[in-house]
Amino acid sequence: MAPWFAVVVPAVVVALAIRLDSVLIGPYFSISSVVAGMVGVEDRFWNDGKNLKHAVIRRFFYPFILGVVLALSGLTLFDTTSAGALAAALLLWPAVFHPLPAFISLRDWQVIVIWLTFFASFGALAALGSYAVEIIYSASDGAVLDYVVALVRDAVLLSIGTTFILAFFKGSFGSLRSKVESRQARAYNLEKSDDGP
């Protein structure tokens, strides 16, 4: 088990990074508001706006990075999981001092479940980052840099190929749709001219 500061300091750094992400990159919302009941986050943003969805995904990526960094530093799985859960606690602690939104009570079991799953998800994402490092070490047979370079190269090539295939599909689909619409319009005009004025 690592010394307490090896777990606490990275957790504080991740919590601060997420807060800075919220303020500087945006859109701004506090995790404690979202988890407490969507205060300040309108429902339409979740359904219409990609920015909010991307921000949430990006902010959940931080604990994964935390797990990778701590695993590379030699910390155990328990330490990385603890640091992730602690980062979640640091993000949620303002909810303790603010009242819950209207019509939500602490007696509602869902509030506690949501908070606990938030802690668990940050801990699990940090553990996943730690496991990713272990998998790369074991799969690379000691040549970690060569293995990572090969993975990145393959990912780039697959992305380019997939993008080309999807673009070809989309272009073909659009061309076919235009052709069908043109045929429908001609058929409609032909029927209309047969019916007369």
LUMDOVO-594492 format. One record per residue: residue number from 1; z, x, y of N, C-alpha, C in turn. Coordinates in steps of 0.05 Angstrom, whole numbers, plus 32768, in hexadecimal, padded with zeros to 4 digits. Example, Ala and Ser with C-alpha at 12.3 -4.5 7.8 and 13.67 -1.06 7.14 Angstrom:
BEGIN
<1; <809C; 8108; 7F8E>; <809C; 80F6; 7FA6>; <809C; 8108; 7FBE>>
<2; <808E; 8101; 7FD3>; <808F; 8111; 7FEB>; <809D; 8102; 8001>>
END
This chain:
BEGIN
<1; <8000; 8011; 7FE8>; <8000; 8000; 8000>; <8000; 8012; 8019>>
<2; <7FEF; 800A; 802C>; <7FEC; 801A; 8044>; <8003; 8015; 8058>>
<3; <8007; 8027; 806A>; <801C; 8023; 807F>; <8014; 800A; 8090>>
<4; <8028; 7FFD; 809B>; <8024; 7FE4; 80A9>; <800F; 7FE6; 80BF>>
<5; <800F; 7FFC; 80CE>; <7FFC; 7FFE; 80E4>; <7FDF; 8000; 80DB>>
<6; <7FDA; 8009; 80C2>; <7FBF; 800B; 80B7>; <7FB4; 7FEF; 80B2>>
<7; <7FC5; 7FDC; 80B0>; <7FBD; 7FC0; 80AB>; <7FBD; 7FB0; 80C6>>
<8; <7FD2; 7FB4; 80D5>; <7FD6; 7FA5; 80EE>; <7FC2; 7FAC; 8103>>
<9; <7FBE; 7FC6; 8108>; <7FAC; 7FCF; 811D>; <7F8F; 7FC5; 8119>>
<10; <7F84; 7FC8; 8101>; <7F68; 7FBD; 80FD>; <7F67; 7F9F; 8100>>
<11; <7F7C; 7F91; 80F7>; <7F7D; 7F74; 80FB>; <7F7D; 7F6C; 8118>>
<12; <7F8C; 7F7B; 8128>; <7F8D; 7F76; 8145>; <7F71; 7F7C; 8151>>
<13; <7F65; 7F92; 8149>; <7F4A; 7F99; 8153>; <7F36; 7F83; 814C>>
<14; <7F36; 7F79; 8134>; <7F23; 7F63; 812C>; <7F29; 7F4A; 813C>>
<15; <7F42; 7F43; 8140>; <7F48; 7F2B; 814F>; <7F3F; 7F2E; 816C>>
<16; <7F43; 7F46; 8178>; <7F39; 7F4B; 8193>; <7F1B; 7F4B; 8194>>
<17; <7F0E; 7F56; 8180>; <7EF0; 7F56; 817F>; <7EE5; 7F3A; 817E>>
<18; <7EF2; 7F29; 816F>; <7EE9; 7F0D; 816D>; <7EED; 7EFF; 8188>>
<19; <7F04; 7F04; 8195>; <7F09; 7EF8; 81B0>; <7EF5; 7F02; 81C4>>
<20; <7EEF; 7F1C; 81C3>; <7EDB; 7F27; 81D6>; <7EBF; 7F1C; 81D0>>
<21; <7EB9; 7F19; 81B6>; <7E9F; 7F0C; 81AE>; <7E9E; 7EF0; 81BB>>
<22; <7EB4; 7EE2; 81BA>; <7EB5; 7EC7; 81C4>; <7EB0; 7EC7; 81E2>>
<23; <7EBC; 7ED9; 81F0>; <7EBA; 7EDA; 820D>; <7EA0; 7EE6; 8217>>
<24; <7E98; 7EFD; 820B>; <7E81; 7F0B; 8215>; <7E66; 7F02; 820B>>
<25; <7E65; 7EFB; 81F1>; <7E4C; 7EF3; 81E5>; <7E49; 7ED5; 81E6>>
<26; <7E5E; 7EC7; 81DF>; <7E5F; 7EAA; 81E1>; <7E51; 7E9D; 81C9>>
<27; <7E51; 7E83; 81C8>; <7E5E; 7E71; 81DB>; <7E7C; 7E73; 81D8>>
<28; <7E8A; 7E6E; 81EE>; <7EA7; 7E71; 81EE>; <7EB5; 7E59; 81E0>>
<29; <7EC5; 7E5F; 81CD>; <7ED8; 7E4C; 81C2>; <7EED; 7E5D; 81B3>>
<30; <7F05; 7E53; 81B2>; <7F19; 7E62; 81A3>; <7F1A; 7E58; 8187>>
<31; <7F1F; 7E6A; 8175>; <7F21; 7E63; 8158>; <7F37; 7E4F; 8155>>
<32; <7F4D; 7E53; 8163>; <7F64; 7E40; 8160>; <7F5C; 7E24; 8168>>
<33; <7F4A; 7E21; 817C>; <7F41; 7E06; 8184>; <7F31; 7DF9; 816E>>
<34; <7F1F; 7E09; 8163>; <7F0D; 7DFE; 814F>; <7F1D; 7DF6; 8136>>
<35; <7F2F; 7E07; 812D>; <7F3E; 7E02; 8115>; <7F52; 7DEB; 811A>>
<36; <7F5C; 7DE9; 8133>; <7F6F; 7DD4; 8139>; <7F62; 7DB8; 813B>>
<37; <7F49; 7DB7; 813F>; <7F3D; 7D9C; 8140>; <7F25; 7D9A; 8153>>
<38; <7F17; 7DAF; 8157>; <7EFE; 7DAF; 8166>; <7F02; 7DAA; 8184>>
<39; <7F19; 7DB1; 818F>; <7F1D; 7DAE; 81AB>; <7F0A; 7DC1; 81BA>>
<40; <7EFC; 7DB6; 81CE>; <7EEA; 7DC6; 81DE>; <7ECF; 7DCB; 81D0>>
<41; <7ECC; 7DC2; 81B8>; <7EB2; 7DC6; 81AA>; <7EA7; 7DAB; 81A4>>
<42; <7E92; 7DA3; 81B2>; <7E87; 7D89; 81AE>; <7E77; 7D88; 8194>>
<43; <7E78; 7D71; 8188>; <7E6B; 7D6D; 816E>; <7E4D; 7D73; 816F>>
<44; <7E40; 7D6C; 8185>; <7E23; 7D70; 8186>; <7E1C; 7D8E; 8184>>
<45; <7E2D; 7DA0; 818D>; <7E27; 7DBC; 818A>; <7E25; 7DC5; 816D>>
<46; <7E35; 7DB9; 815C>; <7E35; 7DC1; 8140>; <7E1B; 7DB7; 8133>>
<47; <7E10; 7DA0; 813D>; <7DF9; 7D95; 8131>; <7DDF; 7D9F; 813E>>
<48; <7DE0; 7DA4; 8158>; <7DC7; 7DAB; 8166>; <7DC5; 7DC8; 816E>>
<49; <7DDB; 7DD4; 8176>; <7DDA; 7DEF; 8181>; <7DDD; 7E05; 816C>>
<50; <7DC9; 7E17; 816B>; <7DCB; 7E2D; 8159>; <7DDF; 7E42; 8163>>
<51; <7DE3; 7E44; 817D>; <7DF4; 7E58; 8188>; <7E10; 7E57; 817D>>
<52; <7E1B; 7E3F; 817B>; <7E36; 7E3C; 8171>; <7E38; 7E42; 8154>>
<53; <7E25; 7E3A; 8144>; <7E24; 7E40; 8128>; <7E23; 7E5E; 8124>>
<54; <7E11; 7E6B; 8133>; <7E0E; 7E88; 8131>; <7E28; 7E96; 8139>>
<55; <7E35; 7E8C; 814E>; <7E4E; 7E98; 8157>; <7E63; 7E97; 8141>>
<56; <7E65; 7E80; 8134>; <7E7A; 7E7C; 811F>; <7E74; 7E8F; 8108>>
<57; <7E5A; 7E91; 8100>; <7E53; 7EA3; 80EA>; <7E58; 7EBF; 80F1>>
<58; <7E51; 7EC7; 810A>; <7E55; 7EE2; 8113>; <7E73; 7EE9; 8114>>
<59; <7E84; 7ED6; 811C>; <7EA0; 7EDB; 811E>; <7EAE; 7EDC; 8103>>
<60; <7EA2; 7ECF; 80EF>; <7EAC; 7ED2; 80D4>; <7EA2; 7EEB; 80C6>>
<61; <7E8F; 7EF8; 80D3>; <7E85; 7F11; 80C7>; <7E98; 7F29; 80CD>>
<62; <7EA7; 7F26; 80E2>; <7EBA; 7F3C; 80EA>; <7ECE; 7F43; 80D4>>
<63; <7EDA; 7F30; 80C6>; <7EED; 7F38; 80B1>; <7EDF; 7F46; 809A>>
<64; <7EC6; 7F3F; 8095>; <7EB7; 7F4E; 8080>; <7EB3; 7F6B; 8088>>
<65; <7EAC; 7F70; 80A1>; <7EA9; 7F8B; 80AC>; <7EC4; 7F99; 80AA>>
<66; <7EDA; 7F8B; 80B0>; <7EF5; 7F96; 80AE>; <7EFA; 7FA0; 8092>>
<67; <7EF3; 7F8F; 807E>; <7EF7; 7F97; 8062>; <7EE7; 7FB0; 805B>>
<68; <7ECE; 7FB2; 8065>; <7EBE; 7FC9; 805F>; <7ECA; 7FE2; 806B>>
<69; <7ED2; 7FE0; 8084>; <7EDE; 7FF8; 8092>; <7EF8; 8001; 8085>>
<70; <7F09; 7FED; 807E>; <7F23; 7FF4; 8072>; <7F1F; 8000; 8056>>
<71; <7F0B; 7FF5; 8047>; <7F06; 8000; 802C>; <7EFB; 801C; 802E>>
<72; <7EEA; 8021; 8042>; <7EE0; 803C; 8046>; <7EF6; 804F; 804F>>
<73; <7F0B; 8044; 805B>; <7F22; 8054; 8063>; <7F35; 805A; 804D>>
<74; <7F30; 804D; 8036>; <7F41; 8052; 801E>; <7F57; 803E; 801A>>
<75; <7F58; 8028; 802A>; <7F6D; 8014; 8026>; <7F67; 8003; 800E>>
<76; <7F7C; 7FF8; 8003>; <7F79; 7FE7; 7FEB>; <7F6F; 7FCC; 7FF1>>
<77; <7F68; 7FBD; 7FDC>; <7F5F; 7FA2; 7FDF>; <7F74; 7F90; 7FEC>>
<78; <7F8D; 7F94; 7FE4>; <7FA3; 7F85; 7FF0>; <7FA5; 7F8A; 800E>>
<79; <7FA2; 7FA3; 8016>; <7FA4; 7FAA; 8032>; <7F8E; 7F9D; 8042>>
<80; <7F75; 7F9E; 8038>; <7F5F; 7F93; 8047>; <7F61; 7F74; 8048>>
<81; <7F6A; 7F68; 8033>; <7F6E; 7F4B; 8033>; <7F84; 7F43; 8047>>
<82; <7F9A; 7F53; 8047>; <7FB0; 7F4D; 805A>; <7FA6; 7F50; 8077>>
<83; <7F96; 7F65; 807C>; <7F8C; 7F69; 8097>; <7F7A; 7F52; 80A0>>
<84; <7F6A; 7F48; 808E>; <7F59; 7F31; 8095>; <7F69; 7F18; 809A>>
<85; <7F7D; 7F12; 808A>; <7F8E; 7EFB; 808E>; <7F9E; 7EFE; 80A8>>
<86; <7FA7; 7F16; 80AE>; <7FB6; 7F1B; 80C6>; <7FA4; 7F16; 80DF>>
<87; <7F8B; 7F1F; 80DD>; <7F79; 7F1A; 80F4>; <7F76; 7EFC; 80F8>>
<88; <7F74; 7EEC; 80E3>; <7F73; 7ECF; 80E5>; <7F8C; 7EC4; 80F3>>
<89; <7FA3; 7ECF; 80EB>; <7FBC; 7EC6; 80F7>; <7FBD; 7ECC; 8115>>
<90; <7FB3; 7EE3; 811C>; <7FB2; 7EEA; 8138>; <7FA0; 7ED8; 8148>>
<91; <7F8A; 7ECF; 813C>; <7F78; 7EBD; 814A>; <7F83; 7EA0; 814B>>
<92; <7F94; 7E99; 8138>; <7F9F; 7E7E; 8137>; <7FB9; 7E7A; 8146>>
<93; <7FC7; 7E90; 814C>; <7FE2; 7E8C; 8157>; <7FE3; 7E7C; 8170>>
<94; <7FCE; 7E7C; 8182>; <7FD0; 7E6B; 819A>; <7FD2; 7E4E; 8193>>
<95; <7FC9; 7E45; 817C>; <7FCA; 7E29; 8174>; <7FE7; 7E20; 8170>>
<96; <7FF9; 7E33; 816B>; <8015; 7E2C; 8168>; <8021; 7E23; 8182>>
<97; <8018; 7E2E; 8199>; <8023; 7E29; 81B3>; <8015; 7E12; 81C2>>
<98; <7FFE; 7E0A; 81B8>; <7FEF; 7DF5; 81C5>; <7FF1; 7DDB; 81B5>>
<99; <7FF3; 7DC4; 81C2>; <7FF4; 7DAC; 81B2>; <7FDA; 7DA7; 81A3>>
<100; <7FDC; 7D9A; 818D>; <7FC4; 7D93; 817E>; <7FB4; 7D7E; 818D>>
<101; <7F9B; 7D7B; 8187>; <7F8B; 7D67; 8195>; <7F96; 7D4B; 8190>>
<102; <7F8D; 7D39; 81A1>; <7F96; 7D1D; 819F>; <7F90; 7D12; 8183>>
<103; <7FA3; 7D03; 8179>; <7FA1; 7CF5; 815F>; <7FA2; 7D08; 8147>>
<104; <7FA9; 7D22; 814C>; <7FAD; 7D34; 8135>; <7FCB; 7D3C; 8136>>
<105; <7FD7; 7D3B; 811F>; <7FF3; 7D41; 811C>; <7FF7; 7D57; 8108>>
<106; <800D; 7D67; 810B>; <8013; 7D7B; 80F8>; <801A; 7D6F; 80DD>>
<107; <8021; 7D55; 80DD>; <8026; 7D48; 80C4>; <800D; 7D42; 80B4>>
<108; <7FF6; 7D45; 80C1>; <7FDC; 7D42; 80B3>; <7FD9; 7D5B; 80A1>>
<109; <7FD7; 7D57; 8088>; <7FD6; 7D6E; 8075>; <7FBC; 7D7E; 8079>>
<110; <7FA8; 7D71; 8084>; <7F8E; 7D7F; 8088>; <7F91; 7D96; 809B>>
<111; <7FA2; 7D93; 80B0>; <7FA5; 7DA9; 80C4>; <7FAF; 7DC2; 80B6>>
<112; <7FC4; 7DBF; 80A6>; <7FCF; 7DD7; 8098>; <7FBB; 7DE2; 8085>>
<113; <7FAC; 7DD1; 8077>; <7F98; 7DDA; 8064>; <7F82; 7DEA; 8073>>
<114; <7F7A; 7DDF; 8089>; <7F65; 7DED; 8099>; <7F6F; 7E08; 80A2>>
<115; <7F87; 7E0A; 80AC>; <7F92; 7E24; 80B4>; <7F94; 7E37; 809C>>
<116; <7F9E; 7E2D; 8086>; <7FA1; 7E3E; 806E>; <7F86; 7E48; 8064>>
<117; <7F72; 7E37; 8065>; <7F58; 7E3F; 805C>; <7F4B; 7E53; 806F>>
<118; <7F52; 7E51; 8089>; <7F49; 7E64; 809C>; <7F55; 7E80; 8096>>
<119; <7F6F; 7E81; 8091>; <7F7C; 7E9A; 8089>; <7F6F; 7EA5; 806F>>
<120; <7F6C; 7E93; 805C>; <7F61; 7E9C; 8042>; <7F44; 7EA6; 8045>>
<121; <7F34; 7E99; 8056>; <7F18; 7EA1; 8059>; <7F17; 7EBC; 8066>>
<122; <7F27; 7EC2; 807A>; <7F27; 7EDC; 8087>; <7F30; 7EF2; 8073>>
<123; <7F45; 7EEB; 8064>; <7F4E; 7EFE; 804F>; <7F39; 7F03; 803A>>
<124; <7F2C; 7EED; 8031>; <7F17; 7EEF; 801D>; <7EFF; 7EFF; 8027>>
<125; <7EF7; 7EFB; 8040>; <7EE0; 7F09; 804B>; <7EE6; 7F27; 804D>>
<126; <7EFF; 7F2E; 8054>; <7F07; 7F4A; 8055>; <7F06; 7F56; 8039>>
<127; <7F10; 7F46; 8025>; <7F0F; 7F50; 800A>; <7EF3; 7F53; 8000>>
<128; <7EE1; 7F41; 8008>; <7EC5; 7F43; 8001>; <7EB8; 7F5C; 800C>>
<129; <7EBF; 7F63; 8025>; <7EB6; 7F7C; 8030>; <7EBF; 7F94; 8021>>
<130; <7ED8; 7F93; 8018>; <7EE4; 7FA9; 8007>; <7ED5; 7FAB; 7FED>>
<131; <7ED0; 7F94; 7FE0>; <7EC1; 7F93; 7FC7>; <7EA5; 7F9E; 7FCB>>
<132; <7E98; 7F98; 7FE1>; <7E7D; 7FA1; 7FE6>; <7E7C; 7FC0; 7FE6>>
<133; <7E90; 7FCC; 7FF2>; <7E92; 7FE9; 7FF2>; <7E95; 7FF4; 7FD5>>
<134; <7EA7; 7FE7; 7FC6>; <7EAB; 7FF0; 7FAA>; <7E91; 7FED; 7F9A>>
<135; <7E83; 7FD7; 7F9E>; <7E6A; 7FD2; 7F8F>; <7E56; 7FE8; 7F96>>
<136; <7E53; 7FEE; 7FAF>; <7E40; 8003; 7FB8>; <7E47; 801E; 7FAC>>
<137; <7E61; 8024; 7FAD>; <7E6A; 803E; 7FA1>; <7E64; 803F; 7F83>>
<138; <7E6A; 802A; 7F75>; <7E65; 802B; 7F58>; <7E48; 802A; 7F51>>
<139; <7E37; 801B; 7F61>; <7E1B; 8019; 7F5A>; <7E0B; 8032; 7F63>>
<140; <7E16; 8041; 7F76>; <7E06; 8057; 7F80>; <7E09; 8071; 7F70>>
<141; <7E1C; 8072; 7F5E>; <7E22; 808B; 7F4F>; <7E26; 80A3; 7F60>>
<142; <7E34; 809F; 7F76>; <7E3A; 80B5; 7F88>; <7E27; 80BB; 7F9E>>
<143; <7E0F; 80B1; 7F9C>; <7DFB; 80B4; 7FB1>; <7DFA; 809C; 7FC3>>
<144; <7E10; 8098; 7FD2>; <7E13; 807F; 7FE2>; <7DFE; 807D; 7FF7>>
<145; <7DF9; 8092; 8006>; <7DE6; 8090; 801C>; <7DCA; 8089; 8012>>
<146; <7DC1; 8097; 7FFD>; <7DA7; 8091; 7FF1>; <7DA5; 8074; 7FE8>>
<147; <7DBB; 806A; 7FDC>; <7DBC; 804F; 7FD2>; <7DBA; 803B; 7FE9>>
<148; <7DC9; 803F; 7FFE>; <7DC9; 802D; 8015>; <7DAE; 802E; 8023>>
<149; <7DA2; 8045; 8026>; <7D88; 8047; 8032>; <7D73; 8038; 8021>>
<150; <7D75; 803A; 8007>; <7D62; 802B; 7FF5>; <7D67; 800D; 7FF8>>
<151; <7D80; 8004; 7FFA>; <7D85; 7FE8; 7FFE>; <7D7A; 7FDE; 8018>>
<152; <7D7E; 7FED; 802E>; <7D74; 7FE5; 8048>; <7D55; 7FE4; 8048>>
<153; <7D49; 7FF9; 803C>; <7D2C; 7FFA; 803A>; <7D21; 7FE1; 802B>>
<154; <7D2D; 7FDB; 8014>; <7D24; 7FC4; 8004>; <7D29; 7FAA; 8014>>
<155; <7D3F; 7FA8; 8022>; <7D44; 7F90; 8032>; <7D30; 7F8C; 8048>>
<156; <7D28; 7FA2; 8055>; <7D14; 7FA0; 806A>; <7CF9; 7F98; 805E>>
<157; <7CF1; 7FA5; 8048>; <7CD8; 7F9E; 803C>; <7CD7; 7F81; 8032>>
<158; <7CED; 7F78; 8026>; <7CEE; 7F5C; 801E>; <7CED; 7F49; 8035>>
<159; <7CFB; 7F50; 804B>; <7CFB; 7F3F; 8063>; <7CDF; 7F3D; 806F>>
<160; <7CD1; 7F54; 8070>; <7CB5; 7F53; 807A>; <7CA3; 7F43; 8068>>
<161; <7CA5; 7F47; 804E>; <7C95; 7F37; 803C>; <7C9C; 7F1A; 803D>>
<162; <7CB5; 7F13; 803E>; <7CBD; 7EF7; 8040>; <7CB3; 7EEA; 8059>>
<163; <7CB6; 7EF9; 806F>; <7CAC; 7EEE; 8089>; <7C8E; 7EE9; 8088>>
<164; <7C7F; 7EFC; 807D>; <7C62; 7EF8; 807A>; <7C5C; 7EE0; 8069>>
<165; <7C69; 7EDD; 8053>; <7C64; 7EC6; 8041>; <7C6B; 7EAC; 804F>>
<166; <7C82; 7EAB; 805C>; <7C8A; 7E92; 806A>; <7C77; 7E8C; 8081>>
<167; <7C6E; 7EA1; 8090>; <7C5A; 7E9C; 80A5>; <7C40; 7E91; 809A>>
<168; <7C37; 7E9C; 8084>; <7C1E; 7E93; 8078>; <7C22; 7E76; 806E>>
<169; <7C39; 7E6F; 8063>; <7C3E; 7E54; 805A>; <7C3E; 7E41; 8072>>
<170; <7C4D; 7E49; 8087>; <7C4F; 7E38; 809F>; <7C33; 7E34; 80AB>>
<171; <7C23; 7E49; 80AD>; <7C09; 7E47; 80B9>; <7BF7; 7E35; 80A8>>
<172; <7BF8; 7E38; 808E>; <7BE8; 7E28; 807C>; <7BF0; 7E0B; 807D>>
<173; <7C0A; 7E06; 807E>; <7C14; 7DEB; 8080>; <7C0C; 7DDE; 809A>>
<174; <7C0E; 7DED; 80B1>; <7C05; 7DE2; 80CB>; <7BE7; 7DDC; 80CB>>
<175; <7BD7; 7DEE; 80BF>; <7BBA; 7DEA; 80BE>; <7BB4; 7DD1; 80AE>>
<176; <7BC1; 7DCE; 8097>; <7BBC; 7DB7; 8086>; <7BC5; 7D9D; 8094>>
<177; <7BDB; 7D9E; 80A2>; <7BE5; 7D86; 80B0>; <7BD1; 7D7E; 80C6>>
<178; <7BC6; 7D92; 80D5>; <7BB3; 7D8D; 80EA>; <7B9A; 7D80; 80DE>>
<179; <7B91; 7D8A; 80C7>; <7B79; 7D80; 80B9>; <7B7E; 7D63; 80B1>>
<180; <7B96; 7D5D; 80A6>; <7B9C; 7D42; 809D>; <7B9E; 7D2F; 80B5>>
<181; <7BAA; 7D38; 80CB>; <7BAC; 7D27; 80E2>; <7B90; 7D21; 80EE>>
<182; <7B7F; 7D36; 80ED>; <7B64; 7D32; 80F7>; <7B55; 7D1E; 80E6>>
<183; <7B58; 7D20; 80CC>; <7B4B; 7D0D; 80BA>; <7B56; 7CF1; 80BD>>
<184; <7B70; 7CEF; 80C1>; <7B7C; 7CD5; 80C6>; <7B72; 7CC8; 80E0>>
<185; <7B6F; 7CD9; 80F4>; <7B65; 7CCE; 810E>; <7B48; 7CC5; 810B>>
<186; <7B38; 7CD5; 80FD>; <7B1C; 7CCC; 80F9>; <7B1A; 7CB3; 80E9>>
<187; <7B2B; 7CB1; 80D4>; <7B2B; 7C99; 80C3>; <7B34; 7C80; 80D4>>
<188; <7B48; 7C85; 80E5>; <7B52; 7C6F; 80F6>; <7B3D; 7C66; 8109>>
<189; <7B2F; 7C7A; 8116>; <7B19; 7C73; 8129>; <7B02; 7C66; 811B>>
<190; <7AFC; 7C6E; 8102>; <7AE6; 7C62; 80F3>; <7AED; 7C45; 80ED>>
<191; <7B06; 7C40; 80E4>; <7B0E; 7C24; 80DE>; <7B0E; 7C13; 80F8>>
<192; <7B16; 7C1F; 810D>; <7B17; 7C10; 8127>; <7AFA; 7C09; 8130>>
<193; <7AE7; 7C1C; 812C>; <7ACC; 7C16; 8134>; <7ABE; 7C01; 8121>>
<194; <7AC7; 7C01; 8108>; <7ABC; 7BED; 80F5>; <7AC6; 7BD1; 80FC>>
<195; <7ADF; 7BCF; 8106>; <7AEA; 7BB5; 810D>; <7ADD; 7BAA; 8126>>
<196; <7AD2; 7BBB; 8136>; <7AC5; 7BB2; 814F>; <7ADA; 7BAD; 8165>>
<197; <7AD1; 7BA3; 817C>; <7AE3; 7B9F; 8193>; <7AF6; 7B89; 818F>>
END
